[in-house]
Amino acid sequence: MAFKFIRKLTRGIFLIPTILLAILFVAACLASELNPEKWWFVAFLSLLLPYLILLLLFAFIFWLFAKPKAALIPLLALLIGWRQIKVIFSYHIFSSFNNDIKATNAIRIISWNVGSMYGLSHNKDKRMHDRKEIANTIIGLSPDIICLQEFNNSETQGKEANNVELFSKDYPYYFFSKDLDKHNGFYQSGSIIFSKYPIIDSVKIKYPKGISESFIYVDILRKKDTIRIFNVHLQSYKFSPQDYDDIAQIKSQSDSTIKASISLMNKMQLAFSRRGVQADMIQKYSDSSRFKSILCGDFNDVPGSYAYFKIRGSRQDAFLKKSWGIGRTYYSIAPTLRIDYIMPDKDFTVNQFDIVDEDLSDHLLLASDIVLNPKK
């Protein structure tokens, strides 16, 4: 009798957290539909999706043995969120990227947030060396198109600061957004597209509200085809070194946790809101393209977010087509942050995809071979 009572009590104790977990997961799934410009608090939940999915799977297995009827709660929640699950996990376990094997009709494209081209070291001499390592790593993959975010350059400080020259021999065609241009070329930063193919048109589109980042596109001429390449960089959280220290304090549950949390949440709220506006703009321009197109960039947002679904639309996600796992592309904060993407439209086939870790930036390099489908 006592055993039955304990068993019933245990079920009751676990049932309430299971229901709350299911509700929280469904609420997190709404982040893909609600623009964070107004619904910024829901956007926070999208960051939890991988963890909530795993917890629901454990809850499903537990209730399957403890009380099968209760297993319907996590199962129903997972079915409701299947759209989000599909973009978080990729299942192509046996896919690989071979740098030496590239179809003759394929376009090899690279997208990478290069963190100002100076690597992760604080040593000045090593930072000067890292800029060449970054360029050599990219060129060594023999891409046809290179999309870089947080690229910097100087036109007046000589060769040791002219990063465009590192690529211009192999990639004579390029378009640089120069979102920040200090003292007539002394220091420039922004997004850049390098191409082996002629660029016949180029456009920079500014974000509203004085945001320094922008997004750009170029039209390249490849044989008889004109292809549009978008390179986008959305609002980051702009965490300072102190903010990363605050994150460490939160993880260690120190006395200053509340103060640190408020500061971080304020920055995250602003970033979520701005990315909502930016995502709408990017979707408008990319969907109205009169040419077949490939969109690359650093969204600073995860799959499951409003920015991801809004920008992707009917596009393909190269990672989901040819990779496996969660696909982390950003080192700091959490192990589940896939925030960088390559997205060709439906007129292309993804042959290969890889996420390359060279320990030269806080972001990882994305490489993909993409083939333009023959005209019907």
VOLO-503213 format. One record per residue (C-alpha): residue in one letter; y, x, z. Coordinates in steps of 0.5 Angstrom, whole numbers, plus 500, padded with zeros to 3 digits. Each point is the difference from the previous one (the first is absolute). Layout:
N
a;Y;X;Z $
...
***
This chain:
376
m;500;500;500 $
a;505;506;502 $
f;498;503;493 $
k;502;494;496 $
f;506;499;504 $
i;502;508;499 $
r;498;499;492 $
k;505;494;500 $
l;505;503;503 $
t;500;506;496 $
r;500;496;493 $
g;506;496;503 $
i;504;507;502 $
f;499;503;493 $
l;501;493;496 $
i;507;500;502 $
p;502;507;497 $
t;496;498;494 $
i;504;494;498 $
l;507;504;502 $
l;497;506;495 $
a;499;495;495 $
i;507;497;500 $
l;503;506;500 $
f;496;503;494 $
v;502;493;496 $
a;508;501;502 $
a;499;508;498 $
c;498;497;493 $
l;506;496;500 $
a;504;506;499 $
s;498;501;493 $
e;504;493;498 $
l;506;500;505 $
n;506;505;498 $
p;501;504;506 $
e;508;500;498 $
k;499;493;504 $
w;493;501;503 $
w;500;507;503 $
f;496;499;506 $
v;494;498;496 $
a;500;506;496 $
f;499;504;506 $
l;493;497;500 $
s;498;502;493 $
l;500;507;503 $
l;494;498;505 $
l;496;497;494 $
p;494;505;500 $
y;499;500;507 $
l;500;492;501 $
i;495;500;494 $
l;495;505;504 $
l;501;496;506 $
l;498;494;497 $
l;494;503;497 $
f;498;502;507 $
a;501;493;502 $
f;496;497;495 $
i;494;504;501 $
f;501;499;508 $
w;500;493;499 $
l;495;500;495 $
f;495;502;505 $
a;503;497;506 $
k;502;493;498 $
p;499;499;492 $
k;505;494;500 $
a;506;504;503 $
a;499;505;494 $
l;503;495;495 $
i;507;502;504 $
p;500;507;497 $
l;497;499;494 $
l;505;494;498 $
a;506;505;502 $
l;497;505;495 $
l;499;495;495 $
i;507;498;500 $
g;502;507;500 $
w;496;502;494 $
r;506;502;496 $
q;502;505;505 $
i;493;503;501 $
k;499;501;492 $
v;507;504;500 $
i;499;504;506 $
f;492;503;499 $
s;498;503;494 $
y;492;500;498 $
h;499;505;495 $
i;496;505;504 $
f;498;504;494 $
s;506;501;496 $
s;503;507;500 $
f;506;503;496 $
n;498;506;496 $
n;506;504;498 $
d;497;503;494 $
i;497;494;497 $
k;506;496;497 $
a;499;495;494 $
t;504;502;494 $
n;503;493;500 $
a;502;500;507 $
i;507;501;504 $
r;499;504;506 $
i;506;498;505 $
i;501;503;507 $
s;504;497;505 $
w;503;503;506 $
n;505;500;506 $
v;501;508;500 $
g;504;499;506 $
s;506;504;497 $
m;496;505;497 $
y;500;505;506 $
g;493;498;503 $
l;499;499;508 $
s;501;507;503 $
h;507;501;504 $
n;500;507;498 $
k;505;502;494 $
d;496;505;496 $
k;494;496;500 $
r;504;494;498 $
m;503;503;494 $
h;493;502;498 $
d;497;493;501 $
r;505;497;495 $
k;496;505;495 $
e;493;498;503 $
i;502;492;499 $
a;502;502;492 $
n;494;504;499 $
t;495;495;503 $
i;503;494;496 $
i;500;504;493 $
g;493;503;502 $
l;497;493;499 $
s;503;499;493 $
p;504;494;500 $
d;503;496;495 $
i;505;496;504 $
i;503;503;507 $
c;503;495;505 $
l;503;503;506 $
q;504;497;506 $
e;504;504;505 $
f;501;505;494 $
n;506;505;501 $
n;504;505;496 $
s;506;504;499 $
e;504;501;494 $
t;504;506;503 $
q;496;504;505 $
g;496;504;495 $
k;492;500;499 $
e;498;499;507 $
a;503;493;501 $
n;499;498;492 $
n;494;496;501 $
v;501;497;493 $
e;498;506;497 $
l;494;501;503 $
f;497;494;496 $
s;505;500;494 $
k;496;506;496 $
d;494;495;500 $
y;503;494;500 $
p;507;500;496 $
y;501;492;501 $
y;502;498;506 $
f;505;495;504 $
f;503;501;507 $
s;503;494;504 $
k;505;505;504 $
d;500;495;505 $
l;504;505;504 $
d;504;505;497 $
k;505;505;504 $
h;505;504;497 $
n;499;499;493 $
g;493;502;500 $
f;499;505;506 $
y;495;495;503 $
q;497;494;497 $
s;494;496;502 $
g;496;494;497 $
s;495;498;496 $
i;498;503;494 $
i;495;499;494 $
f;498;506;496 $
s;496;499;493 $
k;496;504;494 $
y;502;494;496 $
p;507;499;497 $
i;505;495;505 $
i;503;495;495 $
d;504;496;506 $
s;501;501;507 $
v;503;495;505 $
k;502;501;508 $
i;500;494;504 $
k;504;500;506 $
y;498;496;506 $
p;505;496;504 $
k;504;501;507 $
g;501;507;498 $
i;493;502;501 $
s;499;508;497 $
e;493;499;497 $
s;500;496;493 $
f;495;499;495 $
i;499;503;493 $
y;496;499;494 $
v;500;504;493 $
d;497;497;493 $
i;495;506;498 $
l;498;500;492 $
r;493;502;500 $
k;497;500;493 $
k;502;493;497 $
d;500;497;507 $
t;506;499;505 $
i;498;500;507 $
r;505;499;506 $
i;499;504;506 $
f;503;497;507 $
n;501;505;506 $
v;502;496;506 $
h;502;502;507 $
l;501;495;505 $
q;504;500;507 $
s;496;504;505 $
y;500;500;507 $
k;505;506;501 $
f;496;502;506 $
s;504;506;503 $
p;496;506;504 $
q;502;496;506 $
d;497;494;498 $
y;493;503;498 $
d;501;503;508 $
d;501;493;502 $
i;493;498;496 $
a;496;505;504 $
q;503;497;506 $
i;498;493;499 $
k;493;503;498 $
s;500;503;507 $
q;503;494;503 $
s;506;504;504 $
d;505;497;504 $
s;505;500;494 $
t;495;496;496 $
i;505;494;500 $
k;506;503;498 $
a;496;504;494 $
s;497;494;498 $
i;507;496;499 $
s;503;506;496 $
l;494;500;495 $
m;500;493;499 $
n;507;499;498 $
k;499;506;495 $
m;494;496;497 $
q;503;493;500 $
l;506;503;496 $
a;495;504;495 $
f;495;493;500 $
s;506;496;498 $
r;503;505;495 $
r;493;501;496 $
g;500;492;499 $
v;506;501;496 $
q;498;506;496 $
a;493;497;499 $
d;503;494;497 $
m;505;504;495 $
i;494;504;498 $
q;496;494;499 $
k;505;497;495 $
y;501;507;496 $
s;493;502;499 $
d;498;493;499 $
s;505;499;494 $
s;498;507;497 $
r;499;499;492 $
f;495;506;500 $
k;494;501;503 $
s;501;504;507 $
i;497;504;506 $
l;504;499;506 $
c;499;506;505 $
g;504;501;507 $
d;500;501;507 $
f;501;492;503 $
n;500;503;507 $
d;496;493;501 $
v;493;499;501 $
p;495;495;496 $
g;501;494;503 $
s;507;500;500 $
y;505;496;497 $
a;503;506;496 $
y;493;502;497 $
f;498;493;498 $
k;507;498;497 $
i;500;507;496 $
r;493;500;498 $
g;500;493;497 $
s;494;500;495 $
r;500;507;499 $
q;494;505;502 $
d;500;504;506 $
a;497;507;497 $
f;497;501;507 $
l;496;494;501 $
k;497;501;493 $
k;498;507;501 $
s;499;502;507 $
w;497;498;507 $
g;502;499;507 $
i;507;499;503 $
g;504;505;496 $
r;505;503;505 $
t;506;503;496 $
y;504;502;506 $
y;499;505;505 $
s;504;497;506 $
i;499;495;505 $
a;494;496;498 $
p;493;502;496 $
t;501;493;496 $
l;506;501;497 $
r;499;500;492 $
i;508;499;498 $
d;500;504;493 $
y;497;496;494 $
i;499;501;492 $
m;500;493;497 $
p;498;499;492 $
d;501;493;497 $
k;494;497;497 $
d;501;503;494 $
f;497;507;502 $
t;493;502;503 $
v;500;504;506 $
n;495;506;499 $
q;501;504;506 $
f;503;501;506 $
d;501;504;506 $
i;504;501;506 $
v;501;508;501 $
d;502;503;507 $
e;503;507;499 $
d;504;500;507 $
l;506;501;496 $
s;504;494;502 $
d;499;494;505 $
h;498;496;494 $
l;494;501;496 $
l;500;501;492 $
l;497;494;496 $
a;497;502;493 $
s;497;495;495 $
d;497;500;493 $
i;503;494;496 $
v;498;497;493 $
l;504;496;496 $
n;495;494;498 $
p;500;500;492 $
k;504;494;497 $
k;496;494;498 $
***
